[in-house]
């Protein structure tokens, strides 16, 4: 009985050890346990440059050239890196305890050895390798410099995401979610995301998508490109459906949860199997059109500012709505206030344009008093917008036309009031004539006809008066002649 008992104990111990190893593989590496790759031994001779959040170390070139030194790299790439740090800190709710060290190798062999020492498996094409245990990033400088600006920025964002995800989760983020987040926080490139959606769609239709459990393990039989695409779709689903705060809680809960499934359950308040089923049910929509949505694009305010500068308020409002929604989820009141101010500017512009449209309609309907009121309201709206966005020429034109119309209506009304007075005929006729000319210039046929009728009535009345006077004169002359004839010749008495 002694031998079997010892074998049983050893067997149980091996099983327990295997379970612990598997749990660690699923849970992710802990930076306090997984030793960080050591810094280069000759780091003292490397050039160094610092920005607000990074330290850049550049290995001396073999030929002694200083073209690829740390200051030049910092000048070229630090602005994008700092923007990435700002955005990812908000997205992931984590801040590194110190500046992130970026090691830039000019020697390919030493770069490959450094990457091997990190011991991290990355997807193909990743040009900046993060070491979550130390919080460092390793880059082959000659290769990195061949990237386009967008590719270089996304390489830095991808690596920084791994660093911050490790900070947020205490190094316990499962590899699938970790990779999905790192891809999601890159600047969206439609061509790449379309390929991601295509891979996921084909696998979904073939029933070949791994489970979330397998997605978080390294499996030789699963296409790594498919797994990478799937991890992106999962993170996109969680953010689209539940917003960012639950994802931040998920990373924080990983610190103390027994497994990632427990952290997922506590953060989202749902069973992980139910979440996975919802993701699968949503895939037809996401692979068709939903893949175009990515909250990272909402960080960029420049497109909205450019639209506002061109007074394209409707498009600016549409561009700002996702940004406003994003910052309402994030703890950044200063930027939210800036976004709200831009939204207010867009709303004001939309209202002003609406008033201008109504003014035009009022002028077309020849309701001049309403047009004057509307253009005054539009001018008050434009007054709070930048001067370059005010259509001063159009405002002046609308004001002139509306004022001309009101003045013409006043002249016509005056002509109608004076028409009953014979003594005021010249003034009444002049007012009616001027009103008719103004209405003709405004294209106001109805009021022109009214002015013409008043003018015709005045002229007709004047003709009747003239004819009456002429008739009276004729009658007077006739009566005088008759009277003279009736008296006969006068008799003269000569003395």
KARADA-V866632 format. One record per residue. N is the residue number from 1. RES is the residue in one small letter. PHI is phi as a letter, one per 20 degrees, with the letter a starting at -180 (* if undefined). OMEGA is omega in whole degrees, -180 to 180 (none if undefined). NEAR is the number of other C-alpha atoms within 10 Angstrom. Layout:
n->N res->RES phi->PHI omega->OMEGA near->NEAR
n->N res->RES phi->PHI omega->OMEGA near->NEAR
This chain:
n->1 res->x phi->* omega->-176 near->5
n->2 res->x phi->f omega->-177 near->7
n->3 res->x phi->f omega->179 near->8
n->4 res->x phi->g omega->-179 near->9
n->5 res->x phi->f omega->179 near->10
n->6 res->x phi->f omega->178 near->11
n->7 res->x phi->f omega->180 near->11
n->8 res->x phi->f omega->180 near->12
n->9 res->x phi->f omega->179 near->12
n->10 res->x phi->f omega->180 near->12
n->11 res->x phi->f omega->179 near->12
n->12 res->x phi->f omega->179 near->12
n->13 res->x phi->f omega->179 near->12
n->14 res->x phi->f omega->178 near->12
n->15 res->x phi->f omega->180 near->12
n->16 res->x phi->f omega->179 near->12
n->17 res->x phi->f omega->179 near->12
n->18 res->x phi->f omega->179 near->12
n->19 res->x phi->f omega->179 near->12
n->20 res->x phi->f omega->179 near->12
n->21 res->x phi->f omega->179 near->12
n->22 res->x phi->f omega->180 near->12
n->23 res->x phi->f omega->178 near->14
n->24 res->x phi->f omega->179 near->15
n->25 res->x phi->f omega->-180 near->16
n->26 res->x phi->f omega->-174 near->22
n->27 res->x phi->f omega->-177 near->22
n->28 res->x phi->o omega->-177 near->23
n->29 res->x phi->e omega->178 near->20
n->30 res->x phi->e omega->-177 near->19
n->31 res->x phi->f omega->178 near->18
n->32 res->x phi->f omega->-179 near->11
n->33 res->x phi->d omega->-179 near->9
n->34 res->x phi->e omega->-176 near->14
n->35 res->x phi->f omega->179 near->15
n->36 res->x phi->f omega->177 near->17
n->37 res->x phi->f omega->-178 near->17
n->38 res->x phi->f omega->177 near->10
n->39 res->x phi->f omega->179 near->12
n->40 res->x phi->g omega->-177 near->15
n->41 res->x phi->f omega->-178 near->7
n->42 res->x phi->d omega->-174 near->9
n->43 res->x phi->g omega->-177 near->14
n->44 res->x phi->f omega->-178 near->10
n->45 res->x phi->e omega->178 near->11
n->46 res->x phi->f omega->174 near->18
n->47 res->x phi->f omega->-175 near->17
n->48 res->x phi->c omega->172 near->19
n->49 res->x phi->b omega->-178 near->17
n->50 res->x phi->c omega->168 near->17
n->51 res->x phi->d omega->-175 near->16
n->52 res->x phi->g omega->-173 near->12
n->53 res->x phi->c omega->-173 near->16
n->54 res->x phi->c omega->166 near->19
n->55 res->x phi->d omega->-179 near->20
n->56 res->x phi->d omega->179 near->24
n->57 res->x phi->d omega->-179 near->26
n->58 res->x phi->d omega->178 near->27
n->59 res->x phi->f omega->177 near->25
n->60 res->x phi->f omega->178 near->22
n->61 res->x phi->f omega->-178 near->15
n->62 res->x phi->f omega->-178 near->8
n->63 res->x phi->e omega->179 near->6
n->64 res->x phi->n omega->-179 near->8
n->65 res->x phi->f omega->178 near->9
n->66 res->x phi->d omega->-180 near->13
n->67 res->x phi->f omega->-178 near->11
n->68 res->x phi->d omega->-179 near->20
n->69 res->x phi->e omega->-175 near->22
n->70 res->x phi->f omega->179 near->24
n->71 res->x phi->g omega->-180 near->19
n->72 res->x phi->f omega->178 near->14
n->73 res->x phi->f omega->-180 near->19
n->74 res->x phi->f omega->179 near->20
n->75 res->x phi->f omega->-175 near->11
n->76 res->x phi->f omega->-168 near->12
n->77 res->x phi->d omega->-177 near->14
n->78 res->x phi->g omega->180 near->23
n->79 res->x phi->g omega->179 near->14
n->80 res->x phi->f omega->-180 near->18
n->81 res->x phi->f omega->180 near->23
n->82 res->x phi->f omega->177 near->16
n->83 res->x phi->f omega->177 near->15
n->84 res->x phi->f omega->179 near->22
n->85 res->x phi->f omega->-180 near->24
n->86 res->x phi->f omega->-176 near->13
n->87 res->x phi->f omega->-176 near->17
n->88 res->x phi->f omega->175 near->22
n->89 res->x phi->f omega->178 near->19
n->90 res->x phi->f omega->-177 near->18
n->91 res->x phi->f omega->-172 near->24
n->92 res->x phi->e omega->179 near->25
n->93 res->x phi->m omega->-177 near->21
n->94 res->x phi->b omega->178 near->20
n->95 res->x phi->c omega->179 near->17
n->96 res->x phi->f omega->180 near->17
n->97 res->x phi->f omega->-178 near->8
n->98 res->x phi->b omega->176 near->10
n->99 res->x phi->f omega->179 near->16
n->100 res->x phi->e omega->178 near->21
n->101 res->x phi->e omega->178 near->18
n->102 res->x phi->d omega->-179 near->23
n->103 res->x phi->e omega->-176 near->27
n->104 res->x phi->d omega->-176 near->26
n->105 res->x phi->e omega->171 near->25
n->106 res->x phi->e omega->180 near->20
n->107 res->x phi->e omega->-175 near->15
n->108 res->x phi->f omega->-178 near->14
n->109 res->x phi->f omega->-180 near->11
n->110 res->x phi->f omega->176 near->14
n->111 res->x phi->f omega->-180 near->19
n->112 res->x phi->f omega->179 near->15
n->113 res->x phi->f omega->179 near->10
n->114 res->x phi->f omega->178 near->20
n->115 res->x phi->f omega->179 near->21
n->116 res->x phi->f omega->180 near->12
n->117 res->x phi->f omega->177 near->14
n->118 res->x phi->f omega->177 near->23
n->119 res->x phi->m omega->-178 near->13
n->120 res->x phi->d omega->178 near->12
n->121 res->x phi->e omega->180 near->11
n->122 res->x phi->d omega->177 near->15
n->123 res->x phi->f omega->-180 near->12
n->124 res->x phi->f omega->177 near->9
n->125 res->x phi->n omega->179 near->7
n->126 res->x phi->f omega->-174 near->15
n->127 res->x phi->d omega->176 near->22
n->128 res->x phi->c omega->-173 near->26
n->129 res->x phi->d omega->-180 near->26
n->130 res->x phi->e omega->171 near->25
n->131 res->x phi->d omega->-176 near->24
n->132 res->x phi->g omega->-179 near->27
n->133 res->x phi->f omega->-179 near->22
n->134 res->x phi->d omega->-177 near->20
n->135 res->x phi->m omega->-179 near->23
n->136 res->x phi->d omega->176 near->24
n->137 res->x phi->c omega->-179 near->23
n->138 res->x phi->d omega->-175 near->22
n->139 res->x phi->c omega->169 near->26
n->140 res->x phi->e omega->-173 near->23
n->141 res->x phi->f omega->179 near->22
n->142 res->x phi->g omega->179 near->14
n->143 res->x phi->f omega->-178 near->13
n->144 res->x phi->f omega->-178 near->16
n->145 res->x phi->f omega->178 near->12
n->146 res->x phi->e omega->-179 near->10
n->147 res->x phi->f omega->172 near->13
n->148 res->x phi->f omega->179 near->10
n->149 res->x phi->g omega->180 near->14
n->150 res->x phi->f omega->179 near->13
n->151 res->x phi->f omega->180 near->17
n->152 res->x phi->f omega->179 near->19
n->153 res->x phi->f omega->-179 near->20
n->154 res->x phi->f omega->176 near->25
n->155 res->x phi->f omega->178 near->25
n->156 res->x phi->f omega->180 near->25
n->157 res->x phi->f omega->-180 near->27
n->158 res->x phi->f omega->-178 near->26
n->159 res->x phi->f omega->-180 near->27
n->160 res->x phi->f omega->177 near->29
n->161 res->x phi->f omega->178 near->29
n->162 res->x phi->f omega->-180 near->27
n->163 res->x phi->f omega->-177 near->27
n->164 res->x phi->f omega->176 near->24
n->165 res->x phi->f omega->177 near->29
n->166 res->x phi->f omega->178 near->27
n->167 res->x phi->f omega->-177 near->26
n->168 res->x phi->f omega->-174 near->25
n->169 res->x phi->d omega->-175 near->24
n->170 res->x phi->m omega->177 near->22
n->171 res->x phi->m omega->-174 near->26
n->172 res->x phi->d omega->178 near->28
n->173 res->x phi->f omega->177 near->30
n->174 res->x phi->f omega->-169 near->24
n->175 res->x phi->f omega->-180 near->21
n->176 res->x phi->f omega->179 near->25
n->177 res->x phi->f omega->178 near->22
n->178 res->x phi->g omega->-179 near->24
n->179 res->x phi->f omega->179 near->26
n->180 res->x phi->f omega->178 near->22
n->181 res->x phi->f omega->-179 near->24
n->182 res->x phi->f omega->177 near->25
n->183 res->x phi->f omega->-175 near->26
n->184 res->x phi->f omega->-175 near->23
n->185 res->x phi->e omega->173 near->23
n->186 res->x phi->f omega->174 near->23
n->187 res->x phi->f omega->-177 near->21
n->188 res->x phi->f omega->174 near->19
n->189 res->x phi->c omega->-171 near->13
n->190 res->x phi->g omega->-179 near->11
n->191 res->x phi->f omega->-179 near->8
n->192 res->x phi->f omega->-179 near->11
n->193 res->x phi->f omega->176 near->20
n->194 res->x phi->f omega->177 near->16
n->195 res->x phi->f omega->177 near->13
n->196 res->x phi->g omega->-180 near->21
n->197 res->x phi->f omega->180 near->24
n->198 res->x phi->f omega->178 near->17
n->199 res->x phi->f omega->-179 near->19
n->200 res->x phi->f omega->-179 near->27
n->201 res->x phi->f omega->-180 near->21
n->202 res->x phi->f omega->-180 near->14
n->203 res->x phi->f omega->179 near->15
n->204 res->x phi->f omega->180 near->17
n->205 res->x phi->f omega->179 near->11
n->206 res->x phi->e omega->-178 near->9
n->207 res->x phi->m omega->-174 near->9
n->208 res->x phi->d omega->180 near->13
n->209 res->x phi->f omega->177 near->20
n->210 res->x phi->f omega->174 near->17
n->211 res->x phi->f omega->177 near->13
n->212 res->x phi->f omega->178 near->19
n->213 res->x phi->f omega->180 near->15
n->214 res->x phi->f omega->178 near->14
n->215 res->x phi->f omega->-178 near->23
n->216 res->x phi->e omega->175 near->23
n->217 res->x phi->c omega->175 near->17
n->218 res->x phi->e omega->-178 near->15
n->219 res->x phi->c omega->-178 near->12
n->220 res->x phi->f omega->-174 near->7
n->221 res->x phi->e omega->-178 near->6
n->222 res->x phi->d omega->180 near->14
n->223 res->x phi->f omega->-179 near->10
n->224 res->x phi->f omega->177 near->16
n->225 res->x phi->f omega->178 near->14
n->226 res->x phi->f omega->180 near->20
n->227 res->x phi->f omega->179 near->26
n->228 res->x phi->f omega->178 near->22
n->229 res->x phi->f omega->-179 near->21
n->230 res->x phi->f omega->-179 near->28
n->231 res->x phi->f omega->177 near->27
n->232 res->x phi->f omega->-177 near->26
n->233 res->x phi->f omega->180 near->27
n->234 res->x phi->f omega->180 near->23
n->235 res->x phi->f omega->178 near->22
n->236 res->x phi->f omega->178 near->24
n->237 res->x phi->f omega->-178 near->22
n->238 res->x phi->f omega->-180 near->18
n->239 res->x phi->f omega->180 near->17
n->240 res->x phi->f omega->-174 near->15
n->241 res->x phi->e omega->-171 near->12
n->242 res->x phi->c omega->-178 near->12
n->243 res->x phi->m omega->-171 near->16
n->244 res->x phi->e omega->-176 near->20
n->245 res->x phi->g omega->178 near->16
n->246 res->x phi->f omega->177 near->17
n->247 res->x phi->f omega->176 near->21
n->248 res->x phi->f omega->177 near->19
n->249 res->x phi->f omega->178 near->19
n->250 res->x phi->g omega->180 near->25
n->251 res->x phi->f omega->180 near->28
n->252 res->x phi->f omega->-178 near->23
n->253 res->x phi->f omega->177 near->24
n->254 res->x phi->f omega->-179 near->26
n->255 res->x phi->g omega->-174 near->20
n->256 res->x phi->d omega->-177 near->13
n->257 res->x phi->f omega->179 near->17
n->258 res->x phi->f omega->178 near->12
n->259 res->x phi->b omega->178 near->19
n->260 res->x phi->f omega->178 near->26
n->261 res->x phi->f omega->176 near->19
n->262 res->x phi->f omega->179 near->17
n->263 res->x phi->f omega->179 near->22
n->264 res->x phi->f omega->-179 near->22
n->265 res->x phi->f omega->-178 near->18
n->266 res->x phi->f omega->-177 near->18
n->267 res->x phi->f omega->-174 near->19
n->268 res->x phi->d omega->179 near->17
n->269 res->x phi->m omega->-179 near->11
n->270 res->x phi->c omega->176 near->12
n->271 res->x phi->f omega->-180 near->14
n->272 res->x phi->g omega->178 near->19
n->273 res->x phi->f omega->178 near->14
n->274 res->x phi->f omega->177 near->11
n->275 res->x phi->f omega->180 near->19
n->276 res->x phi->f omega->179 near->17
n->277 res->x phi->f omega->177 near->12
n->278 res->x phi->f omega->178 near->14
n->279 res->x phi->f omega->-180 near->19
n->280 res->x phi->f omega->-180 near->17
n->281 res->x phi->f omega->-178 near->11
n->282 res->x phi->e omega->-174 near->14
n->283 res->x phi->g omega->179 near->20
n->284 res->x phi->g omega->178 near->16
n->285 res->x phi->f omega->-175 near->11
n->286 res->x phi->f omega->-178 near->21
n->287 res->x phi->f omega->179 near->22
n->288 res->x phi->e omega->-177 near->13
n->289 res->x phi->c omega->-173 near->11
n->290 res->x phi->f omega->-178 near->17
n->291 res->x phi->f omega->180 near->21
n->292 res->x phi->f omega->-178 near->15
n->293 res->x phi->e omega->177 near->15
n->294 res->x phi->b omega->-174 near->17
n->295 res->x phi->f omega->-179 near->22
n->296 res->x phi->f omega->180 near->18
n->297 res->x phi->f omega->-179 near->16
n->298 res->x phi->f omega->178 near->19
n->299 res->x phi->f omega->-173 near->17
n->300 res->x phi->e omega->-180 near->14
n->301 res->x phi->e omega->-175 near->16
n->302 res->x phi->f omega->178 near->9
n->303 res->x phi->g omega->180 near->14
n->304 res->x phi->f omega->178 near->24
n->305 res->x phi->f omega->179 near->18
n->306 res->x phi->f omega->178 near->12
n->307 res->x phi->f omega->178 near->17
n->308 res->x phi->f omega->179 near->23
n->309 res->x phi->f omega->178 near->14
n->310 res->x phi->e omega->180 near->12
n->311 res->x phi->m omega->176 near->21
n->312 res->x phi->e omega->-168 near->18
n->313 res->x phi->f omega->-179 near->24
n->314 res->x phi->f omega->180 near->16
n->315 res->x phi->f omega->178 near->14
n->316 res->x phi->f omega->179 near->26
n->317 res->x phi->f omega->179 near->23
n->318 res->x phi->f omega->179 near->13
n->319 res->x phi->f omega->-176 near->20
n->320 res->x phi->e omega->-177 near->24
n->321 res->x phi->g omega->176 near->14
n->322 res->x phi->f omega->179 near->18
n->323 res->x phi->f omega->178 near->23
n->324 res->x phi->f omega->177 near->21
n->325 res->x phi->f omega->180 near->15
n->326 res->x phi->f omega->-175 near->18
n->327 res->x phi->f omega->173 near->21
n->328 res->x phi->f omega->178 near->15
n->329 res->x phi->e omega->-172 near->14
n->330 res->x phi->d omega->-179 near->18
n->331 res->x phi->e omega->-180 near->12
n->332 res->x phi->b omega->-175 near->11
n->333 res->x phi->f omega->-178 near->11
n->334 res->x phi->f omega->180 near->10
n->335 res->x phi->f omega->177 near->15
n->336 res->x phi->f omega->178 near->19
n->337 res->x phi->f omega->178 near->14
n->338 res->x phi->f omega->179 near->13
n->339 res->x phi->f omega->179 near->21
n->340 res->x phi->g omega->179 near->17
n->341 res->x phi->f omega->177 near->12
n->342 res->x phi->f omega->177 near->20
n->343 res->x phi->f omega->177 near->23
n->344 res->x phi->f omega->178 near->13
n->345 res->x phi->f omega->178 near->21
n->346 res->x phi->f omega->179 near->26
n->347 res->x phi->f omega->179 near->16
n->348 res->x phi->f omega->178 near->19
n->349 res->x phi->f omega->178 near->26
n->350 res->x phi->f omega->179 near->19
n->351 res->x phi->f omega->180 near->17
n->352 res->x phi->f omega->178 near->24
n->353 res->x phi->f omega->177 near->20
n->354 res->x phi->f omega->178 near->14
n->355 res->x phi->f omega->177 near->21
n->356 res->x phi->f omega->178 near->23
n->357 res->x phi->f omega->179 near->15
n->358 res->x phi->f omega->177 near->17
n->359 res->x phi->f omega->179 near->27
n->360 res->x phi->f omega->179 near->17
n->361 res->x phi->f omega->179 near->14
n->362 res->x phi->f omega->177 near->18
n->363 res->x phi->f omega->179 near->22
n->364 res->x phi->f omega->178 near->14
n->365 res->x phi->e omega->177 near->11
n->366 res->x phi->m omega->172 near->22
n->367 res->x phi->e omega->-167 near->15
n->368 res->x phi->f omega->180 near->23
n->369 res->x phi->f omega->177 near->16
n->370 res->x phi->f omega->180 near->17
n->371 res->x phi->f omega->178 near->28
n->372 res->x phi->f omega->180 near->22
n->373 res->x phi->f omega->-178 near->14
n->374 res->x phi->f omega->-179 near->24
n->375 res->x phi->f omega->175 near->24
n->376 res->x phi->f omega->177 near->18
n->377 res->x phi->f omega->179 near->17
n->378 res->x phi->f omega->180 near->24
n->379 res->x phi->f omega->179 near->19
n->380 res->x phi->f omega->176 near->12
n->381 res->x phi->f omega->-180 near->19
n->382 res->x phi->f omega->-178 near->22
n->383 res->x phi->f omega->-179 near->14
n->384 res->x phi->e omega->177 near->12
n->385 res->x phi->e omega->177 near->17
n->386 res->x phi->g omega->-174 near->12
n->387 res->x phi->g omega->-177 near->10
n->388 res->x phi->f omega->180 near->10
n->389 res->x phi->e omega->-177 near->15
n->390 res->x phi->e omega->179 near->19
n->391 res->x phi->e omega->-172 near->14
n->392 res->x phi->g omega->-178 near->13
n->393 res->x phi->f omega->-180 near->9
n->394 res->x phi->f omega->177 near->12
n->395 res->x phi->g omega->-180 near->17
n->396 res->x phi->f omega->179 near->13
n->397 res->x phi->f omega->179 near->11
n->398 res->x phi->f omega->178 near->21
n->399 res->x phi->f omega->-179 near->21
n->400 res->x phi->f omega->-179 near->13
n->401 res->x phi->f omega->-179 near->19
n->402 res->x phi->f omega->180 near->27
n->403 res->x phi->f omega->177 near->16
n->404 res->x phi->g omega->180 near->18
n->405 res->x phi->f omega->179 near->26
n->406 res->x phi->f omega->179 near->20
n->407 res->x phi->f omega->178 near->17
n->408 res->x phi->f omega->177 near->26
n->409 res->x phi->f omega->179 near->22
n->410 res->x phi->f omega->179 near->15
n->411 res->x phi->f omega->180 near->22
n->412 res->x phi->f omega->178 near->28
n->413 res->x phi->f omega->178 near->18
n->414 res->x phi->f omega->179 near->17
n->415 res->x phi->f omega->180 near->27
n->416 res->x phi->f omega->-180 near->21
n->417 res->x phi->f omega->-178 near->12
n->418 res->x phi->e omega->-174 near->19
n->419 res->x phi->f omega->-177 near->22
n->420 res->x phi->e omega->-178 near->13
n->421 res->x phi->d omega->-179 near->10
n->422 res->x phi->f omega->-178 near->13
n->423 res->x phi->f omega->-179 near->10
n->424 res->x phi->e omega->-177 near->13
n->425 res->x phi->g omega->-178 near->18
n->426 res->x phi->f omega->-179 near->13
n->427 res->x phi->f omega->180 near->14
n->428 res->x phi->f omega->-179 near->25
n->429 res->x phi->f omega->180 near->24
n->430 res->x phi->f omega->179 near->15
n->431 res->x phi->f omega->180 near->25
n->432 res->x phi->f omega->180 near->30
n->433 res->x phi->f omega->-180 near->20
n->434 res->x phi->f omega->178 near->17
n->435 res->x phi->f omega->179 near->30
n->436 res->x phi->f omega->178 near->27
n->437 res->x phi->f omega->180 near->16
n->438 res->x phi->f omega->179 near->22
n->439 res->x phi->f omega->178 near->22
n->440 res->x phi->f omega->179 near->16
n->441 res->x phi->f omega->-180 near->14
n->442 res->x phi->e omega->-178 near->19
n->443 res->x phi->m omega->-177 near->14
n->444 res->x phi->e omega->-174 near->17
n->445 res->x phi->f omega->-178 near->14
n->446 res->x phi->f omega->-180 near->12
n->447 res->x phi->f omega->175 near->21
n->448 res->x phi->f omega->178 near->23
n->449 res->x phi->f omega->178 near->14
n->450 res->x phi->f omega->179 near->17
n->451 res->x phi->f omega->179 near->30
n->452 res->x phi->f omega->180 near->18
n->453 res->x phi->f omega->177 near->14
n->454 res->x phi->f omega->180 near->23
n->455 res->x phi->f omega->178 near->24
n->456 res->x phi->f omega->179 near->14
n->457 res->x phi->f omega->180 near->15
n->458 res->x phi->f omega->-180 near->23
n->459 res->x phi->f omega->179 near->14
n->460 res->x phi->f omega->178 near->12
n->461 res->x phi->f omega->179 near->16
n->462 res->x phi->f omega->178 near->14
n->463 res->x phi->f omega->179 near->12
n->464 res->x phi->f omega->179 near->12
n->465 res->x phi->f omega->-180 near->13
n->466 res->x phi->f omega->180 near->12
n->467 res->x phi->f omega->179 near->12
n->468 res->x phi->f omega->178 near->12
n->469 res->x phi->f omega->178 near->12
n->470 res->x phi->f omega->179 near->12
n->471 res->x phi->f omega->179 near->12
n->472 res->x phi->f omega->178 near->12
n->473 res->x phi->f omega->179 near->12
n->474 res->x phi->f omega->180 near->12
n->475 res->x phi->f omega->180 near->12
n->476 res->x phi->f omega->180 near->12
n->477 res->x phi->f omega->180 near->12
n->478 res->x phi->f omega->180 near->12
n->479 res->x phi->f omega->180 near->12
n->480 res->x phi->f omega->179 near->12
n->481 res->x phi->f omega->179 near->11
n->482 res->x phi->f omega->-179 near->11
n->483 res->x phi->f omega->179 near->11
n->484 res->x phi->f omega->180 near->11
n->485 res->x phi->f omega->-177 near->10
n->486 res->x phi->f omega->-179 near->9
n->487 res->x phi->f omega->-179 near->8
n->488 res->x phi->m omega->-180 near->8
n->489 res->x phi->f omega->-180 near->8
n->490 res->x phi->f omega->179 near->6
n->491 res->x phi->e omega->-178 near->6
n->492 res->x phi->e omega->177 near->6
n->493 res->x phi->d omega->180 near->5
n->494 res->x phi->e omega->177 near->4
n->495 res->x phi->d omega->none near->3
